[in-house]
Amino acid sequence: MAIQLFRPKFEVDECLEEIRECLEKGWTGLGFKTVEFENEWKKYTKLPFAYYLNSATIGLNMAVSILKDACGWVDGDEVITTPLTFVSTNHAIPKAGLKAVFADIDDTLCLSPESVESRISDKTRAVIFVGIGGNIGHYYEIVDICKKHDLRLILDAAHMSGSRWGGGSFRDRKRMR
Ligand SMILES: Cc1ncc(COP(=O)(O)O)c(C=O)c1O
């Protein structure tokens, strides 16, 4: 029996119109649409940087390996992560030579802050947070834990691009507290 957990909503005609423009111009690679999209995304999220990649999987692989190099992590260092996600989230960790340490989720289906804190060891370098089904769970408590323990936080936002909370962008924390 198939159980549908989430129902994504797409603006089909709007998307097809953008694809039509690329096809009619004969430009199907990285190009003007990518730049347009990155600029709109920066405006929407109020984040200064946005780079479009061909998948969330490659974004996760890059995030983990770039941080490993930039921060001087070594093989066997630990990343705390969630068991409730798509395989790409947790494949990125051993792919970079690091060890995945699973914390529990709570009733939001996202990482439990208490469980994350209980898994921290002297080898912990980062936490990967997944906003499952667009839900932000206890993201801000996880941010606080990462700050307190000087850990990097990687946000797997594959389900939550455009998520809003408390009437504002979910990154706009001041509006929510
Ligand atoms: C939570 C999560 N992270 C990462 C991915 C990987 O996304 P992509 O298919 O764009 O590589 C998925 C895909 O289902 C996902 O659900």
Ligand as a Chemical Component Dictionary entry (heavy atoms), coordinates in Angstrom:
data_LIG
# 
_chem_comp.id                   LIG 
_chem_comp.type                 NON-POLYMER 
_chem_comp.pdbx_formal_charge   0 
_chem_comp.three_letter_code    LIG 
# 
loop_
_chem_comp_atom.comp_id 
_chem_comp_atom.atom_id 
_chem_comp_atom.alt_atom_id 
_chem_comp_atom.type_symbol 
_chem_comp_atom.charge 
_chem_comp_atom.model_Cartn_x 
_chem_comp_atom.model_Cartn_y 
_chem_comp_atom.model_Cartn_z 
_chem_comp_atom.pdbx_ordinal 
LIG C1 C1 C 0 16.063 15.459 2.464  1  
LIG C2 C2 C 0 16.682 15.259 1.108  2  
LIG N1 N1 N 0 17.962 15.626 0.916  3  
LIG C3 C3 C 0 18.564 15.472 -0.280 4  
LIG C4 C4 C 0 17.881 14.931 -1.364 5  
LIG C5 C5 C 0 18.580 14.756 -2.675 6  
LIG O1 O1 O 0 18.020 15.607 -3.638 7  
LIG P1 P1 P 0 18.415 15.473 -5.177 8  
LIG O2 O2 O 0 17.483 14.435 -5.738 9  
LIG O3 O3 O 0 18.156 16.841 -5.746 10 
LIG O4 O4 O 0 19.827 15.063 -5.281 11 
LIG C6 C6 C 0 16.543 14.545 -1.218 12 
LIG C7 C7 C 0 15.805 13.974 -2.346 13 
LIG O5 O5 O 0 14.752 13.384 -2.184 14 
LIG C8 C8 C 0 15.928 14.708 0.045  15 
LIG O6 O6 O 0 14.656 14.327 0.238  16 
# 
loop_
_chem_comp_bond.comp_id 
_chem_comp_bond.atom_id_1 
_chem_comp_bond.atom_id_2 
_chem_comp_bond.value_order 
_chem_comp_bond.pdbx_ordinal 
LIG C1 C2 SING 1  
LIG C2 N1 SING 2  
LIG C2 C8 DOUB 3  
LIG N1 C3 DOUB 4  
LIG C3 C4 SING 5  
LIG C4 C5 SING 6  
LIG C4 C6 DOUB 7  
LIG C5 O1 SING 8  
LIG O1 P1 SING 9  
LIG P1 O2 DOUB 10 
LIG P1 O3 SING 11 
LIG P1 O4 SING 12 
LIG C6 C7 SING 13 
LIG C6 C8 SING 14 
LIG C7 O5 DOUB 15 
LIG C8 O6 SING 16 
# 
